[in-house]
Amino acid sequence: MKGGGSSLDEVFASIRRKFPEIASMEEDPGSRMRVALGVFGLRVGNGWTQRELARRAGMTQPRLARIEAGEVNFGIDTLDRLAAALQVPVAELFAKKPRSAATAPIRAAAGAPVRHGGAAAPRARKAADRAR
């Protein structure tokens, strides 16, 4: 953070106030969005691009981008491949706060450096611009 005494928690709280839909998504995002947030957070936590995780999981980057955006239904085989690639149990993809998944989208919206390609990057930049 530049020149301010604000902690990251204060930034997250500010974003939640400005965008109540983020706060409500954190409370109960539904299974598809919970997996989307879990995959996104675990991928970012590993420092991987969408292309890297897609390669490890045996899928295309556009398919992974749609999964992370919560735009597509997927089967158990896909969950198994993602969990294996991320080296976590499948249940971890559904966890309310899998490792770093709970705050990864908010960190992206706050302008924190997040390495990822694909469809979510422009949305994260727009959210960060609105938050400023």
Secondary structure, DSSP 4 states (H G I P E B T S, - for coil): --S----HHHHHHHHHHH-HHHHHHHH--HHHHHHHHHHHHHHHHTT--HHHHHHHHTS-HHHHHHHHTT-S---HHHHHHHHHHHTS-HHHHH-SS-TTTTTHHHHHHTT------STHHHHHHHHHHHH-
